[in-house]
Structure formats: C-alpha cells, structure tokens
Amino acid sequence: MSDVTIGWDEARGANLANWEDRVPLHEEAYGLDEFDDPAHLSSVVRTDLAALAPFLHSLEGRDVCHLQCHIGTDTVSLARAGARVTGVDFSPRALVAAARLADRLSLDVTWVESDALDARAAVEGHFDLVYTSIGAICWLEDLERWAAQVSALLRPGGIFYIRDGHPMLLTIDEDAPAMLVRYRYFGNGSALMWDDAATYAGDGQVEHPRTYEWPHPLSEVVNSLVGAGLELLRLDEDTMLPWQFSPRMVEVEGGWAWPGEERLLVPCTFTIVARKPAQ
C-alpha cells in the first residue's frame, strides 16, 4: 500500500478493471443457488431491513434505489421484500450478472450503469429509499458529490440508509498478529493504492490487481449528508462484519468479529439513517 496523488478518472479506470474481474469470481463465491428458495434474502439485507423497520416499516410498494449494487444479491433481496428496485453500478459486467440473477428469479428490477457520483443524471424518477451497504464509499473520492446525488434521488420525506465498514476498522493492519493501526483514518486528498490479486470472496485471483481507495472519517460521512440537506435520524456502530476482514476474526452468529476482548476495541461497521425533509 502507498499514498498516491491520482486523478479520479485514472483511479476509476483501474478500479473498474478490478471490479470487472471480480464478477465471475463472486458469482461462484456468493452462493447464488440459495436464491432458488423464494423466501431467501441476503444476510446483509435481512440485517438492514431490521434496522430500517423503525423508520420505514415495510418496503412493499416502495421505490428503492440501490447504489453500488455489484452483482445484485442485495438488490434482488430488496425486490423480494416488496420494493420496486433500481440497481446502480459502474461495472457493465456486474450488471449483466445482476440482470441474469433477477431474470432467473423472475424479479423485475431496473439496472442502470453509472457511477454513484453521477447517479442523479443517469437514473429516472425519485425514491422512497436510497440504499447503500457494505464496502461501498471507500471507492468514492468526493463524498459531498455523493451525498448530493443521494439527496437529489430522494423524494421529500424519503429515507437514506447506509451500513458500511467503519473507517476506524479500515485503519487496522488485517494481517498483523495483534491489533495494529497502520493506515490513515483521515483524508488528505490522496488515495491509498493497493496491489492485491485476491478478492474478499472466494479463492480466485483478478487479472487487474491495482485499486485505489479514499479514507473517509465518520465525521466526513455525516457532514456530507447533513450538508446535502438530509436530517440525521440515527447513527449506530457495531462489532460485527458480514465478511472476514482479517484472518484473526472469528465466526459468530450472523458474521465475523474480533476475538475475545479485542471485540470492544474497534468498531467494525457504522449505520446511518437519514431523511430528506418533507416540503
């Protein structure tokens, strides 16, 4: 890993090549056959629906926009929960896989190829819920622009929901033999460059291993949403992840966590629920 100064277009191109490579690996690793059960929802969406329930009791008949949807496992789960869903992703190959999954399950989902930073111009209509979950915003350079897209996609009174890896977690050296802070928490205008042929799901390797990520402290996430005119309804932090961030993490009910007393040292995820004010 190294700190680099790089333009958005160049970084985006490298990230796109990497995510295009991940698609067939994730189609094998994500357990897509489980969706043949008509009642099956992804574990991510099951958790998120419970967190959303106090603010949006049901998705039945709701219009939902899922930003950074990848191969659509969470998107089709939202559709199964009764929503009219639009999935947005910058990877054409991922959207082909997502559409193939939805068609196999006879679910009507709209798919749109776009960066999350340009979503308002690419997506038609307004939504009751804009949804983002797990491993998403570290790939975005400009959170103010991102939050502006979210706000513009919501209809008045609409809800924004995000659950993602906690920025404090992303400072931890995942391969160290003990809890060790190694990477930046705060942004400084540069990106973190990685060269890693592995992916977080499955054992395959990608042809394009170089990626770029941007650290975003929790204050930046919150302030970008507030600055875009949204009202913060709830902020939570949790000790569990839906994927194994580090080999030292242990499997627990519903995901992965740090072992023993380390579990209370570093948050693993944050969840934000926000609302666009009714006009």
C-alpha positions as CSV (number, residue, x, y, z in Angstrom):
1,M,0.0,0.0,0.0
2,S,1.2,3.5,-0.7
3,D,-0.3,7.1,-0.6
4,V,-0.6,8.5,-4.1
5,T,-1.9,11.6,-5.8
6,I,-4.1,10.5,-8.8
7,G,-6.9,11.9,-10.8
8,W,-10.4,10.5,-10.4
9,D,-10.7,9.2,-14.0
10,E,-7.4,7.2,-13.8
11,A,-8.3,5.8,-10.4
12,R,-11.8,4.9,-11.5
13,G,-10.5,3.1,-14.6
14,A,-8.2,0.9,-12.5
15,N,-11.0,0.2,-10.0
16,L,-13.4,-0.6,-12.8
17,A,-11.0,-3.1,-14.4
18,N,-10.6,-4.8,-11.0
19,W,-14.3,-5.0,-10.3
20,E,-15.0,-6.3,-13.7
21,D,-12.5,-9.1,-12.9
22,R,-14.3,-9.9,-9.7
23,V,-17.7,-10.6,-11.2
24,P,-17.2,-14.3,-12.3
25,L,-15.3,-15.0,-9.0
26,H,-18.2,-13.5,-7.0
27,E,-20.8,-15.3,-9.0
28,E,-19.2,-18.5,-7.8
29,A,-18.5,-17.4,-4.2
30,Y,-21.7,-15.6,-3.3
31,G,-23.9,-18.7,-3.0
32,L,-26.4,-17.7,-5.7
33,D,-28.1,-21.1,-5.6
34,E,-29.5,-20.1,-2.2
35,F,-31.8,-17.6,-4.0
36,D,-33.6,-20.5,-5.7
37,D,-35.5,-20.6,-2.4
38,P,-38.2,-17.9,-2.9
39,A,-38.0,-16.9,0.7
40,H,-34.2,-16.4,0.7
41,L,-32.8,-12.9,1.3
42,S,-29.2,-12.0,1.6
43,S,-27.9,-11.8,5.2
44,V,-26.9,-8.2,4.6
45,V,-30.5,-7.2,3.6
46,R,-32.0,-9.2,6.5
47,T,-29.9,-7.2,8.9
48,D,-30.6,-3.9,7.1
49,L,-34.4,-4.4,7.0
50,A,-34.5,-4.9,10.7
51,A,-32.5,-1.6,11.2
52,L,-34.8,0.2,8.8
53,A,-38.1,-1.0,10.3
54,P,-38.5,1.8,12.8
55,F,-38.2,4.4,10.0
56,L,-39.7,2.5,7.0
57,H,-41.9,-0.2,8.3
58,S,-42.3,-2.1,5.0
59,L,-40.7,-1.9,1.5
60,E,-44.0,-3.2,0.0
61,G,-44.7,-0.9,-3.0
62,R,-41.8,1.4,-2.2
63,D,-39.5,2.8,-4.8
64,V,-35.9,1.9,-3.9
65,C,-32.6,2.9,-5.5
66,H,-29.6,0.7,-4.6
67,L,-26.3,2.5,-5.3
68,Q,-23.2,0.4,-6.0
69,C,-25.2,-2.8,-6.3
70,H,-22.5,-5.0,-7.8
71,I,-23.9,-8.4,-8.9
72,G,-27.3,-7.7,-7.4
73,T,-27.7,-10.1,-4.5
74,D,-28.8,-7.4,-2.1
75,T,-30.8,-5.7,-4.9
76,V,-32.9,-8.8,-5.6
77,S,-33.4,-9.2,-1.9
78,L,-34.9,-5.7,-1.7
79,A,-37.2,-6.7,-4.6
80,R,-38.2,-9.8,-2.7
81,A,-39.1,-7.6,0.2
82,G,-41.7,-6.0,-2.0
83,A,-39.9,-2.9,-3.4
84,R,-39.7,-1.6,-6.9
85,V,-35.9,-1.5,-7.2
86,T,-33.4,0.2,-9.4
87,G,-29.8,-1.1,-9.1
88,V,-27.0,1.2,-10.0
89,D,-23.3,0.2,-10.6
90,F,-20.4,1.3,-12.7
91,S,-19.5,-2.2,-13.8
92,P,-21.2,-3.4,-17.0
93,R,-20.2,-7.0,-16.3
94,A,-21.7,-6.8,-12.8
95,L,-25.0,-5.5,-14.2
96,V,-25.1,-8.4,-16.7
97,A,-24.7,-10.8,-13.9
98,A,-27.2,-9.0,-11.7
99,A,-29.8,-9.0,-14.5
100,R,-29.2,-12.7,-15.2
101,L,-29.9,-13.4,-11.5
102,A,-33.0,-11.3,-11.4
103,D,-34.3,-12.9,-14.6
104,R,-33.7,-16.4,-13.2
105,L,-35.7,-15.5,-10.1
106,S,-38.5,-13.8,-12.2
107,L,-37.9,-10.5,-10.4
108,D,-38.5,-7.2,-12.2
109,V,-35.5,-4.9,-11.4
110,T,-34.2,-1.9,-13.3
111,W,-30.5,-1.8,-13.9
112,V,-28.5,1.4,-14.6
113,E,-24.8,1.7,-15.5
114,S,-23.5,4.7,-13.7
115,D,-21.0,5.8,-11.0
116,A,-22.7,6.7,-7.7
117,L,-21.2,10.2,-8.2
118,D,-23.3,10.7,-11.3
119,A,-26.4,8.7,-10.3
120,R,-28.9,11.6,-10.4
121,A,-28.3,12.2,-14.1
122,A,-28.4,8.5,-15.0
123,V,-31.5,7.3,-13.0
124,E,-35.1,8.2,-13.7
125,G,-37.5,9.1,-11.0
126,H,-37.4,9.7,-7.3
127,F,-37.3,7.2,-4.5
128,D,-38.7,6.5,-1.0
129,L,-35.4,4.8,-0.1
130,V,-31.9,5.2,-1.3
131,Y,-29.8,2.3,-0.1
132,T,-26.1,1.6,0.2
133,S,-24.5,-1.2,2.1
134,I,-21.1,-2.7,2.9
135,G,-17.8,-2.0,1.2
136,A,-19.0,1.0,-0.9
137,I,-17.9,4.5,-0.1
138,C,-14.2,3.8,0.2
139,W,-14.2,3.7,-3.6
140,L,-15.5,7.2,-3.9
141,E,-13.3,10.2,-3.9
142,D,-15.8,13.0,-3.3
143,L,-18.4,12.4,-0.6
144,E,-20.0,15.8,-0.9
145,R,-20.8,15.0,-4.5
146,W,-22.0,11.5,-3.4
147,A,-24.3,13.0,-0.8
148,A,-25.7,15.5,-3.3
149,Q,-26.7,12.5,-5.6
150,V,-28.4,10.8,-2.7
151,S,-30.4,13.9,-1.8
152,A,-31.4,14.5,-5.4
153,L,-32.6,10.9,-5.8
154,L,-34.9,11.0,-2.8
155,R,-38.4,12.4,-2.9
156,P,-39.4,14.7,0.0
157,G,-39.7,12.6,3.2
158,G,-37.6,9.8,1.7
159,I,-35.1,7.8,3.7
160,F,-31.4,7.2,3.0
161,Y,-29.8,4.2,4.6
162,I,-26.1,3.1,4.7
163,R,-24.3,0.4,6.5
164,D,-20.6,0.2,5.7
165,G,-17.2,-0.8,7.0
166,H,-16.3,1.5,9.8
167,P,-13.4,3.9,8.9
168,M,-11.6,3.0,12.1
169,L,-11.7,-0.7,11.1
170,L,-10.1,0.3,7.8
171,T,-7.0,1.7,9.6
172,I,-6.2,-1.8,11.0
173,D,-3.5,-4.0,9.5
174,E,-5.6,-7.0,8.8
175,D,-2.5,-9.4,8.6
176,A,-0.8,-8.3,11.8
177,P,-0.6,-10.8,14.7
178,A,-2.3,-8.3,17.0
179,M,-4.5,-5.2,16.8
180,L,-2.3,-2.7,15.0
181,V,-3.3,0.7,13.4
182,R,-1.4,1.0,10.2
183,Y,-3.4,3.1,7.7
184,R,-4.8,6.6,7.6
185,Y,-8.1,7.4,9.3
186,F,-8.3,11.0,7.9
187,G,-8.4,12.0,4.3
188,N,-5.7,14.2,2.9
189,G,-6.6,14.5,-0.8
190,S,-4.6,11.5,-1.8
191,A,-5.6,7.9,-2.4
192,L,-4.4,4.6,-1.0
193,M,-3.0,2.4,-3.8
194,W,-3.2,-1.3,-3.4
195,D,-1.9,-4.2,-5.4
196,D,-3.7,-7.3,-4.4
197,A,-4.9,-10.0,-6.8
198,A,-7.1,-11.6,-4.1
199,T,-10.8,-10.7,-3.5
200,Y,-12.8,-10.8,-0.3
201,A,-15.0,-13.7,-1.6
202,G,-13.7,-17.0,-3.0
203,D,-10.2,-18.1,-3.8
204,G,-9.7,-16.8,-7.3
205,Q,-7.4,-14.0,-8.4
206,V,-8.1,-11.0,-10.6
207,E,-6.1,-10.0,-13.7
208,H,-6.0,-6.3,-12.7
209,P,-4.9,-6.2,-9.0
210,R,-4.3,-2.4,-8.7
211,T,-7.0,-0.4,-6.9
212,Y,-7.4,3.0,-5.3
213,E,-9.4,3.8,-2.1
214,W,-10.1,7.0,-0.2
215,P,-10.3,7.2,3.6
216,H,-13.4,8.9,4.9
217,P,-13.7,9.6,8.6
218,L,-17.1,9.2,10.1
219,S,-17.4,12.9,10.6
220,E,-17.0,13.4,6.8
221,V,-19.7,10.9,6.1
222,V,-22.2,12.5,8.5
223,N,-21.3,16.1,7.5
224,S,-21.6,15.4,3.8
225,L,-25.2,14.1,4.3
226,V,-26.2,16.9,6.6
227,G,-24.6,19.4,4.1
228,A,-26.7,17.9,1.4
229,G,-29.9,18.8,3.4
230,L,-30.6,15.5,5.0
231,E,-31.7,15.1,8.6
232,L,-29.8,12.5,10.6
233,L,-32.2,10.1,12.3
234,R,-29.9,7.5,13.7
235,L,-26.2,6.6,13.9
236,D,-25.0,3.2,15.1
237,E,-21.7,1.3,15.4
238,D,-21.3,-2.4,15.6
239,T,-18.8,-5.1,16.5
240,M,-19.6,-7.5,13.7
241,L,-19.0,-7.7,10.0
242,P,-20.7,-9.7,7.2
243,W,-17.2,-10.7,5.8
244,Q,-13.9,-11.8,7.3
245,F,-11.8,-8.7,7.2
246,S,-8.9,-10.3,8.9
247,P,-7.7,-14.0,9.3
248,R,-7.8,-13.4,13.0
249,M,-11.5,-12.7,13.1
250,V,-13.7,-15.4,14.4
251,E,-17.1,-16.5,13.0
252,V,-20.0,-15.5,15.2
253,E,-23.8,-15.7,14.7
254,G,-24.5,-13.5,11.7
255,G,-20.9,-12.8,10.6
256,W,-17.4,-12.2,11.8
257,A,-15.9,-10.3,14.8
258,W,-12.5,-9.7,16.5
259,P,-11.6,-12.4,19.1
260,G,-12.1,-12.1,22.8
261,E,-11.6,-8.7,24.5
262,E,-10.5,-7.2,21.2
263,R,-14.1,-7.1,20.1
264,L,-14.7,-3.9,22.1
265,L,-11.6,-2.1,20.9
266,V,-12.6,-1.2,17.3
267,P,-16.0,-0.8,15.7
268,C,-16.5,-2.9,12.5
269,T,-19.4,-1.1,10.9
270,F,-21.4,2.0,11.1
271,T,-25.1,2.5,10.1
272,I,-26.7,5.9,9.3
273,V,-30.4,6.5,8.7
274,A,-31.2,10.0,7.4
275,R,-34.3,11.7,5.9
276,K,-34.9,14.3,3.2
277,P,-37.2,16.8,4.8
278,A,-40.8,16.9,3.6
279,Q,-41.5,20.1,1.6
